């Protein structure tokens, strides 16, 4: 009778029985299994079949046992309480150090330079530090500031104006490269586009200089339509032909507000509120305007008042006839609301990435005399990859907003005094070491 060699026996056996079942069989029935393997080594085909049958029976028995009812759940009661202080949250330790450092820095700035305002610093989508320093009434030191208080953003408002234009573009209602006379037929300058306005390459003259000479009654508010009428009535030379240079000019963004109104058929303040503030829950925010006012109020009642120095004394800033022009300034918001806007940019809440990318794309070619570039409402920091920012100054307010997108850092500083610490203090914060936050960190 033909014999099988021992290696052939084992290979055939391995093909029939998975490894985990072999192990289970051996653990439960060690003696029979040893007998079977011993027979594999010495007996013929009949012995192989008998041995294989026994192994299959044993294997089937193991499988039946493994498919039985699960054991009853064991409930352990009266466990000892665990002292949570035994566990160390490394993120909290690192964050606490940053909080102490920032608080010390702004407290020192408050003492040395009279800093009066609110601060918010965030990393990797987490608010690390937010605090208010000083008073709403900076002159008499009354009414402590809160991080929900709304400040005039000054030129930081420009990013919201550009954002409104991007929303209209995304909705298919305008073209960045279309001559704006398509939307504003009476506009007196040709070859000006929304793209050139947003990147400050339109070469338009300054509306504030024109208003200073031609707006006779400074006690009457001037709005965007009045600004347009002045340009039509008093043609003024441009600085250069469109797209042949860069000239930062408030006129560009004031005209963009006119475009928003013409295309959307809504007031600029209503469009921004409906399409930006409300969807993002920016409940502290609004666009200041004097629409319908026939006379200038003495002070602005909405938001935090601004203050300026006269000698060594602070005075509350009076209302200004140019405050009626929107787009280049005029948005009031808090550090908490501005951070909501900041997060919407990271998460593409209102606009897709493909649209937002252009906002952070340089609008001008590199030029050795120009330190930084400009996108759609954002200054772009040269030498700092993916860092965008904007600062503002207007009638008793100074504002600072920096986004380091590479290291996911955000710093927002809003003040209601015309003097205070310089921007170097804030750049030093952005350039400091990035926190090594864990995945499961929890910010206090």
C-alpha positions, 0 to 999 in steps of 0.5 A: 500500500502506498505511503504518505510521507510525514511532511505531506501529511502535515501540509494537507492537515494545515490546509484543512484546519486554520491555525487558530483552531489547531491552537484551540484544539491543542489547548483543550485536547492535548493528549488526543492531538499528540496521538494524531500527530504521532500517527501522521508520522507512521501510518498509511492513508486509512490511518490518515483518514481516521485521524483527520475525522477525529480532529474534525470532531474535536474542532467542531466541538471547540467551535460549538463551545465558542458559540455559546451564550456570553457570560453574565456581565460582572458588575463591580460596585463600591469602587474607590474614588480616583484622585483626579489630581494624580493625572497631569494634563500636559496641555493645561500646563503649557497653556497656563504658561502662555496665559501667564506670559501674555497677561504679564505682557499686556499688564506691562503695556497697560502700565507703560503705554496706557494700553486700553482694550481687549485681546484674544489669542488662539492656536490650532482652533483653541482660544488660549487667552482672552481678556479685557484691560481698561475701561469703556470710558477711558477718560474717567476710568468707568465701565470696565471693558468686556471681551464682547464690547464692539470696537470700530475696526477702522481699516480692518473693516476692508476684509469684510467688504472684500468678503461681501464682494466674494460672496456675490462672485460665488453666487454668480452675480458679478465678475472680478474682472468686469469694468465696474461701470457695468454695475455703476454706470455713472462712475467717472473712471474707466477700466476699473474692476473689482479685482483692481479695487480689492488689491489697491491697483485702480489708481483712484484719487483719495475721496477724503481729500476731495471731501475736505475741499468740496464738502462744504458743510461738515455738520452734515453727514456724507455717505457713499452716494455723496462720495460718488457724486463728488467724483462725478461733479469734480473729476480728479486725476488718478495716481496712475492708469489701472493695474500699472501700480499699487496705491493703498487708498480708502476710495477703493473699498468705499467704491466696493461698498457701492458695488455691493449695494448696486448688485445686491439691491440691498443697503451695504449694512444690511447685506453684511449683516444678513450674509456674514454676521447673522450666519456666523452668530456675530451678535456684537457686530454691526456696520455703523452708518448715518443713513437718513441723518440730516445732521451730525450727532455730537458723539457715536452712541453705538459701540465703545467710544473712541478717545484721543489725547489733547496734551496729557488729557484724554477726550472722547472722540466726536462724530465725524462727517466722513463716518457716513462712508462705509466699506473702507471702515465703519464695522464695529465688532468684538474680539469674540465675534472677530474670532468667529469670523476667523474660524469661518475662514478656516472651516470654509463656513460661508465660502469654499476654499477655492474662492477664499484662496484668492483673498490670500493671493498677492495682488501685485508682483514683488517689488524691492521697495514694497515690504508686503503685498495685498490680497482681497482685504488682507495685507500679506506678510513678506518673509512669513509664509501664509501670514495675513494681517491688517491694522487699522486707525481711525478717530480714537481707535487702533486695531490689530488682526494677525492670522498665521495660517501655517502655524494656526495662530490668531491674534486680535487686539482692539483698542479705543485710544489713539495712542498705544503700543506699537505692532512690534509687540504683537508680532513678537507674540505671533513669532513666539514658539508654537504650543505643542498641544495634544489631540485631546487637550481641553482649554480651561 
